[in-house]
Amino acid sequence: DNSVTLVNTTGVPGSNIAFGPSPSSNFLASMQLNNSVIQPGISNQNFLSSSNPIGVPGEFRRLLFTREGDFHFDNNGFLVNSKGLFVGGIDTRTAEVMKIDKKAIDGSGSDSDDFHFTPNGLLYNDTQLGKQGKQIALARFPNPGGLVGSQYGGNILTEGGSSGLRKIAAPDTTSFGVLQESSLELSNSSTVESLTNLGLLQKFFPSTMSALKVEMSVQDDLNGMIKS
């Protein structure tokens, strides 16, 4: 469930889990333990659990969202969208949210390797004998219409006051769809309807121009009469 639990196994009544001073470490924050409350366990084994899924609040707070799937690898080997923004991925070992590159989990590979994505968003490095890499992350909102435009424009959105509580997960999990590689979502506009409207505009354009010419001719006559 993307969380950690620390248990005090001393069994001494009243004993708590304690950490020494480490001002340079972000371990507690990274493990979502800094806001957790110690809970009583069986046989006096108090425990402390992550208050939120690991990697969610700190990382996702700055995320942007889009339905555009036109991604490519940039010159530095990271998966980006058409505006050069990094595509969010999940490290399958640690559940951390991070950039996606072509390297396998064991670190082997380079940005020139061949790869493919599976329907559940996993990258496999084909050059490295099909080793597994990172996984694309998806987001869902109770009210997607509540998302608002971002500074990047287009279809790059950010959370709004009415979009609701976001849920982040990998593709092919509960209530999340799957990915289809080398495919883009169909447009929600009708090609037939658009061509029909275009035809109507072309049909009315000559008559509109004729009307404008008549109006301009009348205007010229009036201007001539005023001058004389």
Salt bridges, closest charged atoms under 4 A:
GLU59 OE1 - ARG62 NH2 3.92
ASP91 OD2 - ARG93 NH2 3.29
ASP101 OD1 - LYS134 NZ 3.25
ASP106 OD2 - LYS131 NZ 2.85
ASP126 OD1 - HIS116 ND1 2.78
GLU159 OE1 - ARG166 NH1 2.12
GLU185 OE2 - ARG67 NH2 2.76
